[in-house]
Amino acid sequence: MQLDSDVEKISDYLAEKQDSFDKVMQSSREIIRDAGQIITLMHNDEKKSAVERLAELEKKVRVLQKIDAQFKYQTLQAYQEFAEAFIFLGIKTEKKIPTMSSVGVEHDAYLMGLMDVVGELKREILESLRADRIKEAEWYFDTMKGIYDSTRRLRFAEAVLSGFRKKQDVARIQIETAGSEILYAKHRQT
């Protein structure tokens, strides 16, 4: 019967698709985990290890980009986390924000990672203030404010750029509190 033949072909196709999905999700989980570890290394000033791990992670990302065509929605978080780690490392090691093309991810992932970096910079500000390095804290503050100011004009529907407005709001709050922390630290010094 033709129906049985069609169903069998569909079953074979879906089994292949399931296998691809499983590989994509496993890779995505590894990328998310590794990106978090790289950020932790950077916060702990283990730059050499972070740079080495990022090079390994970038290879994993490039492999995932070759196999995720059917599952872009499911891989966005992995690319976003990679972008956050890549951008944060660039800021900490080279004192500049890496471009979207140098990160090598799509628009959404770059923007989301960029907004998440604001939180990492706030943490660096607090660490700098604890060590009485106010100039360093101010540099991180200017960088996080620059990120926010550059992206503030982006106003799109949630369906176009899902989750971005919330990240902008969180970034704004982090900037306000970081600015207050710096002012307080400066006032304590006088």
N, C-alpha and C positions, 0 to 999 in steps of 0.2 A: 504494500500500500504506500502511495506517495507521501501521505501524511507522516507515516512512521519514518520514512527516509528524511523528510524535512526536519522533523523533530530531532533526529539523530545528528544531523548536520548542525543544527542550532545548539544542541547539547555539546558537541565537540568545540564549537566556536566559544560558547560560554565557559567551558572548562579552561580553554586557553586564556580567555579574558580574566578568569578568576586567578589563574596562575600569575599572570602579569600584575594583577592588582596586589596579590600577596607580596610579590617582589618589590613593587613600588612602595607599599606601606612599610615593609621591613626597612627598606633603604631610608624612607622618610623618618622613621623613628630613630635610626642611627644618626642621621644628620642633625636632628633636633637635639639629641643627647650630646653629640660631639660639639655642637655650637655652644651649648651651655657650659661645657667643660672649658672651652677656649675662653669664653668670657670670664669664667672664674680664674683661669690662669692669668689673664690680663689684670684683673683686680688684685691678684697676689703678686703682681710685677714679675711674673715668670714669662717674660716676653719671648725668649728663645723657644721655649716649649710651645708657646701659643702659636708662634709663626710656623713651626714645624707641623703642628697639628692642623693648622688652617690649610696648609698645602695638601695634606692628606684629605682633609674634608672637601676641599675644592674638587679633587678627583672624584670623590663620591657624588658630589653634586652634578658634575658633568656627565657621569654615567646615568644618574637618575633622569637628567634632562633628555636623554636619548630614548628612554623607555616609558615616559609618563604621559604620552600624548592623549590617552583616553581618560586620564585621571588628574587633570590640572587642578581641579578644585581641591582634591585630597592632598596635593603636594605643596600648596601655597604656604602652609605654615613652615614646612622644612626649608623652603627657599627664603622665607622671611627671617627665620632664625639664623640661617647662614649669612644673609645680608647683614643682620645685626652684628654678628661676630666679626665679619669682614670689615665693616665700617668702624666698629669700635676699635679693632686692632689698628686700622689705619690712622685713626685719631690719636691713639696712644703712642704709636711708634713713629709716625711720620708727621704728626701734628696737622693733618689735613683730612678732609672728608673724601673718601674714595667716590669716584663717579659711578653712575649706574652701569656704564659699559665695562668698567674695570671689575665690578662685582660680578657682572654676567648673569643677572637675573632679570625677570620681567618687571614692568613698572610697579605693579601692585606690591610685589615682594620687596622691592627696593624701598618704596615709600613706607611700608609697614615696618621694615627693619630699621629704617632711618628714625622713625618716631620712637621705636623701642630703645634706640641708643640714648635718647634723652634721659631715660631712667638710669642707664649705666653711668652717664656723665654726672648725674646728680649724686650718685654713690661716690664717684671720684671727688666731687666737690666736698662732700662730708669727710672723706678720708684726708683730703688736703687740709681742711680746716682743723681736724683733730691734730695734725702735725704742724699747725701754725704756718702753713704755706698758703697764705692768702692770695698772692699773685697767681699761683697755680690754680687755685679755686676759681679766681676771676676768669682765667683763660678758659677753663671748662665751662663756666657759666656763659661766657660770650659765645662759645661753640654751640652749646645747647640752645641758646637764644637765637643764634643764626639759623639753626635747623628749623626751629619753630617759625621764625619770621619768613623763611623761604617757602614754607609749606602752608602758611596761614591762609593764603588766598585760594587754596584748593578747596572748593566746595562743590561736591558732587553727591548725587543721590546714593543712598546706601546700596542700591542694586548695582551701581557702577563701581564704587570703591568701598566695599563692605568693611565696616569696622574702623575706617579711617578717622571719622569725626570724633569718635570716642577716644582714640589715641591722641588726637590733637588736644582734646579737652584735658586728658591726663597730663600731657606734656606741658600745657599752660600752667596747670596747678603745680607741677614739679618745678617749673621755672620760678614761679612766684615764691614757693617755699625756699628754694635754693638761694634766691636773691635775698630773702629775709635772713637766712643763715649767714650769708656773707656779711651783710650789714651788721648783724649782731656780733660777729667775730671781729670786725673792724672796730666797732664801738668798744669791745672788751680790751682791745690793744691800747686805746687812748686813755 
